[in-house]
Amino acid sequence: MYYFNKKAQGATEYLIVLAVVIIIGLIVIGVMRNVPASGASASIRASKAYWESADIGITDYAVDGTGLTLFVRNNFARNIKITDIKFDATLVYTTDETLKAGEILQLTSTSETCTAGRQYLYEVKITYTDLITNSEYTFVGATPLTGTCAG
């Protein structure tokens, strides 16, 4: 009789350990569901950090169903003239704008739109002229401009 009681105790311990393992597994699965969302958020934060400190910075930006708004800052120590801005291959801004060193300018365009809630990722190319040397350059961002469409 003593022998059978030991078997019953072993089976009970096994079931308890199995239940604990299943509960831990469910907790891990629940936590992992949030990982992709935080990954997207991290790429947006990284994009914003890069663009704020780029030679020609984009300090704030929004794209929605009606167009886009950019706040562009001249991070050079000299004056420049922005001649155009492209998102991927789309020309989004073509009016010449002069920026003094450190100056921020708000630019708007209707040539690029998106649907509310969707993510976007644009390679940005900014063509500008150095007003001291009168030389023209193209600045290509090392990090895409990333965000979520406003609604």
SVG drawing of the C-alpha trace seen along z (x, -y; Angstrom):
<svg xmlns="http://www.w3.org/2000/svg" viewBox="-8 -83 42 85">
<polyline fill="none" stroke="black" stroke-width="0.4" points="0.0,0.0 2.8,-2.4 4.2,-1.8 1.0,-2.9 0.9,-6.2 4.4,-7.1 3.2,-6.6 0.2,-8.9 2.4,-11.5 4.8,-11.4 1.9,-11.8 0.5,-14.7 3.9,-16.4 4.3,-15.8 0.9,-17.4 1.7,-20.5 5.1,-21.0 3.4,-20.6 0.8,-23.2 3.5,-25.7 5.4,-25.2 2.2,-25.8 1.4,-29.0 5.0,-30.3 4.7,-29.5 1.5,-31.4 3.0,-34.4 6.0,-34.4 3.7,-34.2 1.7,-37.1 4.8,-39.2 6.2,-38.4 3.1,-39.6 4.1,-43.2 7.6,-42.9 6.8,-43.8 5.0,-47.0 7.9,-48.1 10.3,-47.4 8.4,-49.7 8.3,-52.4 12.1,-52.0 12.8,-52.5 10.7,-55.7 12.6,-57.0 15.9,-56.2 14.8,-57.9 13.8,-61.1 17.1,-61.1 19.1,-60.8 17.2,-63.5 17.3,-66.0 21.1,-66.0 21.8,-65.5 23.6,-68.2 20.3,-69.4 18.0,-68.3 14.3,-67.5 13.3,-68.4 9.7,-67.5 7.5,-66.0 4.0,-64.7 2.4,-63.0 -1.4,-62.6 -4.1,-62.3 -3.6,-65.9 0.2,-66.2 3.3,-66.6 4.8,-69.1 8.5,-69.3 10.5,-71.5 13.9,-71.7 16.9,-73.0 20.3,-74.1 22.9,-72.4 25.8,-73.8 27.8,-76.8 27.1,-78.6 24.0,-79.7 22.6,-77.4 19.8,-77.5 17.6,-74.3 16.6,-73.8 14.6,-70.6 13.7,-67.7 12.9,-64.1 11.2,-61.3 12.4,-58.2 12.0,-59.3 9.1,-61.7 9.9,-65.4 8.1,-66.8 9.5,-70.3 11.0,-72.5 10.9,-76.1 14.3,-77.7 14.5,-78.5 17.5,-80.2 18.4,-79.0 20.8,-80.8 23.0,-78.7 20.8,-77.1 17.5,-78.4 14.4,-76.2 11.9,-76.6 8.5,-75.0 7.9,-73.5 4.6,-71.9 3.8,-69.9 0.8,-68.0 2.8,-65.7 3.2,-63.0 0.2,-61.6 -0.7,-58.5 -3.5,-56.7 -4.0,-57.3 -2.3,-54.7 -0.1,-53.3 3.7,-53.3 5.9,-55.0 9.6,-54.9 11.3,-57.3 14.8,-57.7 15.3,-61.5 17.5,-63.4 18.0,-67.2 19.7,-69.3 21.2,-72.5 23.6,-75.2 26.4,-76.4 26.0,-80.2 29.7,-80.9 31.1,-78.8 28.0,-78.8 28.5,-75.0 25.6,-72.6 25.4,-69.4 23.0,-66.5 22.6,-65.3 21.2,-61.7 20.1,-60.7 21.9,-57.6 18.6,-56.6 15.2,-56.6 12.6,-59.1 10.2,-56.7 6.8,-57.4 3.1,-56.7 0.6,-58.5 -1.4,-61.1 -5.1,-60.9"/>
</svg>
